[in-house]
């Protein structure tokens, strides 16, 4: 049996379970200084003075730096540029000089030998800011000065579709501001090399997501050769989009280490994380669909206001673009127009959070469909069935491009997965949990369907090397953020090479070991990174067979690869181990032909022009306490087509974990602000991530019926299918429970909002 | 001048003498002064529980305890759970049930659950009770399902072992 598809225990587990993981703050360097960032206490204002005299004199403090000490003009550039909008006026400076635009914006850095003393001294920096009026609400911010960009995507004649429609249904839906909030705060350690600091050698720990990109960007900003910077692979306590983007601190800490000729370490605290690392999700949708007599969609349009916070960071306008690009979902939609206005506000800047743009768009579209089903008098599942693209429509060209790629739905049977999900929900008794008869605490059933995207290119590179012990080393450009990349790549390499997974060792995200990596994000690591490993391991296998043929003095065609060795078919005595082949490939191994490079290794690059599009169905049963406004999710089902699961246990883990995050965004988590722009959620008291008490048992129906035609393994990504439709399914279930005629209006469904909705429903009845 | 105190404490059965500042947390002392970096800090205000250690048989948030308060105490951390290279039954159960992803919260959950087992009969552990126990800490990756399953499986196995002995 192939090791692909096996529920292999994770390679990562033993070290993590024993407390031997190596996370950012676990690593220190002799003589290191600690850094503490001084942040703006004001949401918007002119910096009149920044007096660091007292702070610099405080005990244990070696340096305090402000924007005046930095090279001039430094800003954080866009990593993921889409469209043609010029975002240069909206980029964030490394340290604010004259104007602050959100609470938490970096103003100064205090350095010293003890983090406690650094924190004390940071309090002594005298900040004089003349407050300006803040912009808090993007929807009411009509001023064009606040609009950073406007994007419209679509096709067909929506005007005609709506003019001639039999029914038009529209809703408004606001998505709350929330984000990934990994449990490990950000941390960076920069260690200058032993030589002169002007040589610029730097070891960096803590850039986990896109290490090669960050290395190159940093090298450019520092004016260094990029190969002098070594970003090490370490464990990361969760990614979810937020971790590992290039933040102001990612320049400051390495720059300070080089400038001072000493290691510098920065470990943020939770309050900093919640006000300084990327927020996400906040959008307001005005979405409408046109239907014909039979309930078939003839047109779809959405006008979106995207609240991007104070600056455009590394994602530029990628999230709003993805929102409108992916909005049509799995449906046949003859005419579509999605317009999004990207508005800047005096709040923490935004980036991606797991399923960026899709959580938002799926919520709007799928909630609209449920409202439409009521208004058209059709069952919500039937309404979806009637409008889904079918197997015969594949491949379906959306005539939309996103992230620079053509959106082509290239595989799948959407109606079959919907039918399977409905059947599974029935089998599990979901409908019985949410009966039609009224209860004091009404229950509701909600379903939502979606198309995900995964496997973004343009490339990933992998190196596979067999060392003399027979160990197979995989050097991947992906990074380990908890998703189990070491296990998945081990399975792929073991399968291609015919070796036991125990002999495979994966290094993920070390820039010296893999200088051409593109990183782990966008559910790309298994699809693009995994395929690169598959190709490199296959090339090593071919090379091993070639060398074994020389060693065994036989033809390659007579050889078979099995259990870590290569032998003559039918002759159990004529075998060589992979370790022996690796030794034979040494410079003095005796089997290399003239001019052949030494070593048993290969580097392969997998290029993809288009993404893969996995898809799924979510279903939720909720109970609503109309008195307190509390919503309890009783059961949750995810049906998901992944093409081929390398390790089903890990795919299920991704989906279940995603559901929990989705429930957080649907019911609990929200970064709210007061009128002065002061953040109201800067601890885990106010920012309410779900505990085990709020998360129900999650049922998973993992489908492997539509292998991706875009890669030799047939795989699609699994990182974001768990979170994508939770907002939609929960909104639909709550609406069902309360018997609302219209939509729920706003996520998250906090107790106060649910009470208001319940009161309105009562009044209407 | 820092307000320094000389203290002695045991960590996983090994004894340490050290001098710490009065305001230094037990978590920072364990991690940065003694090198027990398996105890993690996720919030530093007592909510997430990633820093949970067992202090004289009681689970505590090491971010809310000062190092000096551990003077003369016995502390158990995640590093003390395995028997040599052999994972403990609870650790193994976490791996078997995919109860961890990034692994950052894992040490806190392990210590929380071990402390519970130390004072409670495993038979008393229903799924509801397991969820209530696990709800003391935050995990952002797993959705808790694997953690709940791992706790229940360990409780069953320990009860079976006990029944076989008696």
HADDOCK unambig.tbl for C-alpha pairs under 7 A between the chains (distance, minus, plus):
assign (segid A and resid 9 and name CA) (segid B and resid 95 and name CA) 6.62 0.50 0.50
assign (segid A and resid 9 and name CA) (segid B and resid 96 and name CA) 6.69 0.50 0.50
assign (segid A and resid 13 and name CA) (segid B and resid 95 and name CA) 6.10 0.50 0.50
assign (segid A and resid 16 and name CA) (segid B and resid 103 and name CA) 5.44 0.50 0.50
assign (segid A and resid 17 and name CA) (segid B and resid 91 and name CA) 6.03 0.50 0.50
assign (segid A and resid 17 and name CA) (segid B and resid 106 and name CA) 6.69 0.50 0.50
assign (segid A and resid 17 and name CA) (segid B and resid 107 and name CA) 6.71 0.50 0.50
assign (segid A and resid 18 and name CA) (segid B and resid 78 and name CA) 6.11 0.50 0.50
assign (segid A and resid 18 and name CA) (segid B and resid 79 and name CA) 5.57 0.50 0.50
assign (segid A and resid 18 and name CA) (segid B and resid 82 and name CA) 6.83 0.50 0.50
assign (segid A and resid 19 and name CA) (segid B and resid 37 and name CA) 6.92 0.50 0.50
assign (segid A and resid 19 and name CA) (segid B and resid 38 and name CA) 3.78 0.50 0.50
assign (segid A and resid 19 and name CA) (segid B and resid 78 and name CA) 5.73 0.50 0.50
assign (segid A and resid 19 and name CA) (segid B and resid 79 and name CA) 5.64 0.50 0.50
assign (segid A and resid 19 and name CA) (segid B and resid 107 and name CA) 6.43 0.50 0.50
assign (segid A and resid 20 and name CA) (segid B and resid 38 and name CA) 6.14 0.50 0.50
assign (segid A and resid 26 and name CA) (segid B and resid 37 and name CA) 5.63 0.50 0.50
assign (segid A and resid 182 and name CA) (segid B and resid 140 and name CA) 6.28 0.50 0.50
assign (segid A and resid 183 and name CA) (segid B and resid 42 and name CA) 5.36 0.50 0.50
assign (segid A and resid 183 and name CA) (segid B and resid 104 and name CA) 6.81 0.50 0.50
assign (segid A and resid 183 and name CA) (segid B and resid 140 and name CA) 6.34 0.50 0.50
assign (segid A and resid 184 and name CA) (segid B and resid 42 and name CA) 5.39 0.50 0.50
assign (segid A and resid 184 and name CA) (segid B and resid 104 and name CA) 6.52 0.50 0.50
assign (segid A and resid 185 and name CA) (segid B and resid 42 and name CA) 6.47 0.50 0.50
assign (segid A and resid 236 and name CA) (segid B and resid 102 and name CA) 6.57 0.50 0.50
assign (segid A and resid 237 and name CA) (segid B and resid 102 and name CA) 5.10 0.50 0.50
assign (segid A and resid 237 and name CA) (segid B and resid 103 and name CA) 6.69 0.50 0.50
assign (segid A and resid 237 and name CA) (segid B and resid 104 and name CA) 5.03 0.50 0.50
assign (segid A and resid 238 and name CA) (segid B and resid 102 and name CA) 5.48 0.50 0.50
assign (segid A and resid 269 and name CA) (segid B and resid 43 and name CA) 6.81 0.50 0.50
assign (segid A and resid 270 and name CA) (segid B and resid 43 and name CA) 5.04 0.50 0.50
assign (segid A and resid 481 and name CA) (segid B and resid 102 and name CA) 5.98 0.50 0.50
assign (segid A and resid 482 and name CA) (segid B and resid 101 and name CA) 4.56 0.50 0.50
assign (segid A and resid 482 and name CA) (segid B and resid 102 and name CA) 3.39 0.50 0.50
assign (segid A and resid 482 and name CA) (segid B and resid 103 and name CA) 6.98 0.50 0.50
assign (segid A and resid 483 and name CA) (segid B and resid 101 and name CA) 6.03 0.50 0.50
assign (segid A and resid 483 and name CA) (segid B and resid 102 and name CA) 6.85 0.50 0.50
assign (segid A and resid 484 and name CA) (segid B and resid 101 and name CA) 6.82 0.50 0.50
assign (segid A and resid 653 and name CA) (segid B and resid 142 and name CA) 6.18 0.50 0.50
assign (segid A and resid 656 and name CA) (segid B and resid 142 and name CA) 6.53 0.50 0.50
assign (segid A and resid 656 and name CA) (segid B and resid 143 and name CA) 5.66 0.50 0.50
assign (segid A and resid 657 and name CA) (segid B and resid 141 and name CA) 5.06 0.50 0.50
assign (segid A and resid 657 and name CA) (segid B and resid 142 and name CA) 4.27 0.50 0.50
assign (segid A and resid 657 and name CA) (segid B and resid 143 and name CA) 4.24 0.50 0.50
assign (segid A and resid 660 and name CA) (segid B and resid 143 and name CA) 4.86 0.50 0.50
assign (segid A and resid 684 and name CA) (segid B and resid 47 and name CA) 6.39 0.50 0.50
assign (segid A and resid 691 and name CA) (segid B and resid 135 and name CA) 5.01 0.50 0.50
assign (segid A and resid 691 and name CA) (segid B and resid 138 and name CA) 5.81 0.50 0.50
assign (segid A and resid 692 and name CA) (segid B and resid 131 and name CA) 5.55 0.50 0.50
assign (segid A and resid 692 and name CA) (segid B and resid 134 and name CA) 6.17 0.50 0.50
assign (segid A and resid 692 and name CA) (segid B and resid 135 and name CA) 4.66 0.50 0.50
assign (segid A and resid 692 and name CA) (segid B and resid 144 and name CA) 5.62 0.50 0.50
assign (segid A and resid 693 and name CA) (segid B and resid 131 and name CA) 5.91 0.50 0.50
assign (segid A and resid 693 and name CA) (segid B and resid 132 and name CA) 6.18 0.50 0.50
assign (segid A and resid 693 and name CA) (segid B and resid 135 and name CA) 5.57 0.50 0.50
assign (segid A and resid 695 and name CA) (segid B and resid 143 and name CA) 6.79 0.50 0.50
assign (segid A and resid 697 and name CA) (segid B and resid 145 and name CA) 6.56 0.50 0.50
